[in-house]
């Protein structure tokens, strides 16, 4: 039986690229009468959060994508969270060590950085130099037993090549001397992506690994692991990456990438699903453009998929969304609008925040309108004040955006802490800086409480409003971004 999987990492907001890959795996499996599995890659314990996992599951279900096995539905290969499968990875890592297909690496972070710097200066590929490969088995065992920290690395042949077959690209040859001796188990005892995915894909009987093309360079390491274990590898298909209109890789620095953003902006799930389907299975005429999940399963053909990278054209998404909105009956649109607006619990919170700021009930709607909008209108004049100049404002907006992006939580305490930290870093009073954030987030210098409002809006919409305000002031250059983030 055909079995495919999606294995998102719960370290942030659910990405449209995750939905794109999930859709491809789902449609391919269903076309073949197979099974689609969802597995959570949460071995990055520092960044993984239950909130992120819940958001991934909810957003994929909102789109209409379901799975046959997963952490929330169970299945014959449970558990489906990698953090709950540690004993398995330890077992297979020990097997590789015992057979001599992997080795312990005791190199310090300082030595590894010195090695990489030398390679950069000599314009050599960044690759582990095999320093600890020279250790005898006895010395490696002695140092490990003495409590010296180590990682386990994959042993890679020093000569020859390997051919990676891809469903669309065909065979690609990789020279072994350009393949890194990948870390398989970290010093904390947790596996890296490379070991965990190979072990899980084998044990979960995944027949086809359909993933983004950024993983092509990792395929030789994965195939080598299959060879070392004596397992049959799955069929590989590397999907072209989603692109911005300028053909650059889709990223949140240029466009919103979170599924939650598009949901919050008022896009219908069937429109976004249709749009992603068009990126996987382009059509020749306009009358074929409108289709659902079952239609995609019938028409998806990896043999003809364009490798140029589909463009994430928001104007096209807008057109599709408008079509689906007009296609609904008034009753259906009323229901869709009700699902999109805040639930009663959120409305209760909004009213409580606004109660001390209104004199008439008619004041409520204008005061809260920004909470129900997508983007808000801002200008250079409204953003700047006598106490905050353009240079400080640009840096304040950029730092706020990056700080709020990097943290796992987006609650009131976190938001307040990060924004106040920006004021401290810039050496300005937060009272003076807060006006800038009020305008960027709400479009007005006087509004509902800032931190509560940002929680209600959510990380994605706040990020987009900060980005829009920053663009209004001239944006930030690559050099400035590097300097500001390093400070």
N, C-alpha and C positions, 0 to 999 in steps of 0.2 A: 504493500500500500504506500502511495505517495504521502510523505509527511514533511511539512514545512514548519518554520518557526519564526517568531520575532522575539528578540531578546533585548528590550530596552533597559537602560540604566536609570534608576530613579534618583538622579542627581540634579534635577532641575525641572523646568516646565516642559510638558510634552511637545515635542518638535513636529512640525508638519512633515519633516523628512522621515520621522518614525511612522507616521500614518501612511506615507507614500510607500515605504518598504513593507509595512504590515499589509497594505492593500494588495501589493504584488504577490506576497506569500499566500494570503487568503484566496485570492482569485485563482492562482495556479493550482492550489490544493483542491479547491472545490471543482474546478474544471475536470480534474482527474479522479474525482470521487474520493479524495484523500482527507487527511486531517491537518488542522492548523493549530499549532501550539504557541502559547505565550509563556515566556520564561523571564524572570526578573534577574538582571545582573546587578546584584547589590553587594559585591565584594569590596567596593570602595566605601568602607564603613564611615569614613570621615565626612563624606558628602551625600551618601544615600539617606533618604528620609521616607518614612511611611506616607507623609503628605504627598511627596512627589509620585510615589507608586500609585496612590489612590487617584491622583490627577491623571496619570497615564491611562489607567484602566477606564476611568470615567470618560475621558475624552475620546478614546477609541470606540467605546460603546455609543457615545453621543453621535459619532460619525456613522454608526451602523455596522461596525466591524465586531464580530464575535469570534470566540475561539473554542475549540473542542476540549482542550486541556489547559490548565493554568493555575496560578496560586489561589484564585478565588472560586474556581469550579472543580479543582482536583483533577484526578486522572491516574492512570496506571503507573506513571513514572514520577509521582510526587516524591519529595517536595519540588516545587517549581521556583523556589528562590535559592540562588546560589549560596547565600549566607547560611542556609540550612543544609548544605551538601559538603561542608568542609572535610569531613572524614573521607569522602570519596576522592577528593583531590589530593589529600595527603597520601592515600594509598597508592594512587597512580604516580605521584611524584617519587615516592620511595621506589617503586618498580623501575622507573627510568634511571634513578641513581644506581640501583643494584645492577642493572644491565650495562651501565656505562654510557647511557644515552643522554645523561644530564650530569651536571657537576655543581658542587657548592662554590659560590663566589663570595669571598670575604672582603672584597675591595671596599674601601671607604668612599663616602660621597666625594671627599676632596680628591682622592685619586682618580675617580671616574671623571670628575670635572676637568682635571688636568689632562687626562687622556683625550677628552673631547676637544679641549682647546687646542691641543697639539694637532689633532686631526683637522680642525678648522683652518689652522695656519698652513698646514700642508695641503689643504684642499682635498682631503681624503674623505670618503664616506664615513658617517658616524656609525661606528660598529665596535662592539666590545673586542678588546685585543687578545683575549685568551689567557690573560695573566694567571688566573687561578686554575686554568685547565691543566697547568703543569704540575699541580700538587698531586702527590701520591694519595691513594685511597686511605692509607693509614693516617697521614697527616691531616687530611680533610676531616676524617672521623674524629681525630684527637682534638682539633680546634673546635669542632661543633660541640663535642662533649664538654669542653671547657667553658662553654657558654658564649663563645665569640659569635656575634651576629653574622648571618649570611643570607643570601638568596640562592635559589636554585635556578640555574640557567640551562637552556637547551644546547646540547652539543650539536654543532653544525659541521658537515663535511668541509674540508679546506680546499677541495678541488672538485671539478665536475659541475653538473647543472641539473636542474629539475624542470620539467615541463608542466605548466598549470593549464588545464583545459577549462574553458568557460563556455557556457551554453551559447553565448552570442559572439564572443571575441575569438573563439577557437583556441588553439594552443599558443602559449607564451612561454619562452624559455628564460629561466633565471639562473645566473651563475651563483654557485654557493658562496664564493668569496665576497659577494656583495650582500649576503643575508646575515643579519645580526644574530648573535647568540642570545636569544630572547630570555628575559626573566620569566620563569614559569610560576615560581612561588616566592612571594615577598618575605621580607624578614619578619613580618608579623604573623606568618603562617597562612596567609590568605593567598589564593591563586590570582594570577593575572588573567585577563581576557583570554589569552591564547590557550592556556591549559584548560581552564574551566569550560570553554566553549567546545573544544574538541571532545573532552570527556562527556559533557552533557549531550552533545549532538549524537554521539555514538550510543550512549545508554538510553536516550529517548528515541532512538531509531529514526533520526532525521535523515531523509533520503536526498533532499535538495536544500542547500544553503543559498538563499537568495538575499543578498545584502548590498550595501553601497560600494561603489568602486574604490572608495578610500581603503578598502580592505584587500585589494588585489596584492599589494606588496607583502601582506601577511600570509597569503595563501601558501607559499613554499614552506613556511614554518609549520603551518597546520598540517599540510600533507606529510611532512617529515614525521610529525607526531603520530599520525595514523600509521605510517610505515613502521615506526618503532614499536607501537602497540600491536601491530599485526591486524589492524582493523581495515575494513573496506571504507574508503572515504566517500562522502556524499558528492553528488553532482553540484558544481558551483555555477552561480550566476551573479555577476556583479552589475548592479543597476547604475546607470549614469546619474551623477549628482544633480540635484535641482540647482538651477542657476538664476541669478538676478538678470534683469534685462540687459545689463552691460556684460553678461556672460561670466561674471565672477561667481564664485560659490555662494549659494544662498546663506546669508548669515544675518543675525539680529543687528549687526552694526549698520546694515543698510535697509533691511526690511524686517517687519515683525515675523517671527518664525514659530511662535507658539500656537498650538491649536486653540488654547484658551483665549488668545487674543481675538482670533476670528470668530469664536463663539460669542465673546463679549461685544464685538463690533456689530453683531446682529446678522451674521451670515447663517444661512440655513444649513444643517448637516448634509442634506441631499445635494445642495449646490457645491459644497466643498468636496464631497465625495466624488461627484461628477467631474469636477475640475481636476482632482488628483488622478482620476481614471483617464482623463484625456492626456495627461502627461505620460501615462504608461502605454496607452493605446490610442495614438493620434488617429483622426478620421480624415477622410478625403473630401467630404462635403458637409455643409452646415446642417443638413437635415439628419445627420448621424450623430451630432454632437451631444444630444441629450440621452443619457442612459444611466442605469442604476447598477447595483452590485452584481446582480445575476447576469446582466448584459456584459459587464466587464469580464466576468469569469468565462463567458463564451468566446469573447473576441481577443483576449490577451494572448499575444504571441511573442515570446522572447526572441524568436528567430528574426523578427523584423524590427525590433525596438531600436530607435535611433540612439547612437552612442554619443551624440554631440552634447547631450545634457539639456533636458527640457527646461524652458524658461517659465519661472513662476510669475505669470502675467496677471497682476491684480485687476487690471481693467477687464480681462476676460472673466475672472472670478466674479467681478461686480455684475457683468452682463448675465452670467448664469444665475446669480443670486436673484437678480431682478426678474428673470424669467420664472424661477420657481415661486417667488412671492406672488407674481401676477397669476400664476397657474392655480393658486389655492382659492378655495371658496372663502367668503368673508368669515364664516365660522371657523374654518381651518386656520386662517390668518390670525384670527382673534386668539385661538389656542396657542399658536406659535409665538405670538407676541407675549402672551401670559407666561409661557415657559422661559422666554428670553429675559423678561423683567425680573426684578428681585422678588424673592419669596417673602412671605409675611414676616419672617424673623428679621430679614434684612430691612424691610420697610419699617418695622418697629424701631430698629436702630437708627435709621435715617430720621424718622420723626423725632426721636428723642434728642438727636444732635441739633435739629433745627428749631425745636420748641422755644428755646430762649432767644431766638434771633428773628422771630416773626411777630407781626402785630395782627395780621389777617390771614385766614386760610389761603387766600389767593397769593400770599407771599411765598408759600411753600414751593410751588412748582418752579419759579425762576431761581430760587436759592439752591434747589437740588438738581436743576437741569443738567449740570455738568456730570452728575453721576450716571445719567442715562444717555450721554452722548458718546460718540466715538472719539473724535479729536475736538479740541477746543481752539477757538481763534485767539492767537497771541501775536504781538508785534514787538519790534525792538523797543518802541516807546513804552508799552505796558510792562515789559519785562525789566527794564532798567529803572533805577532810582538814583537819587542824589548820593546815596551812601554806597551803592554797588555799581561799579563801572562795568563796561562790556567785558573786559578781560577777566575780571573776577567772576562775573556772571557765567561766562563760558566755562571756566574751570569748575565752578560750583555745580553746574548742571552735569558736566561730564563725570566728575567724581561721584556725585550722587547716583548717577545711572550705573556706573561700574560697581560701586559698593553694594547697591541693592541687588544687582545681578549676581554678585559673587556669593552672597549669603544663602544658606539653605532655607531660612525662614523669612516670611514676609508678614510679620505681625506688628502691632503698634509699637511695642518696645524696641524691636529691631530697627524699624524705620526711624524712630526718634533718635536712637543711638547713632545710626549711620549719618543722618543729616546733621546732627550736632557735631559729629566727628569731622565732617567736611568744614564746618565753620571754624573749628579749632585749627584744622590744618591750614586754612587760609588766613587765620589770624583776624577774623571778623566776628562781630557779635551775631549770634544766631537770630536775634530779634530783627536785625537788619537784613539777614539773608533769607529769612522765612518768607518775606514778601515775594521774592523771586520764585520760590517754590509754590506758593499759593497761586500765582499767576500762571505758571507753567502747568500746574495740575488742574486748576479749576477755571482758568481764563479770567479770574478776578482777584484783586488784592484783598477782598473781604469775602469770606466764604465760610463753610462749615469747618470744624476743626481739621487741620491738615492731616495729621497722622491717621485719624479714624477714616477720613475720606479716602486716603490712599489704600488702606486695607480693603474698603468696600470696592474700590475700582479694581484692585488686583495688580500684581507685579507687571503683567504684560502691558496693560493699558497705561499704567504709570510710566513704564519705560518708553513707550511710544510718545507720550506727551512730553517727557523730558527731552527725548531725541528731537521732536519737532521744535521745541523751544530753542534747543542748542543750534539747530539748523537756521533758525530765524536770526540768530546772532552771528552766523558765519561758520558754524560747525567747528570741527577740531581736526587738525592735520595728523597724518600718521606719526610725524616726529613729535608733535605735542602729546599725542596719546602715549607714545613710548616713554617720554620724559615724565609726564604727569603720573602715570601708573607706577613708575619706578620710584617716585619720590616717597 
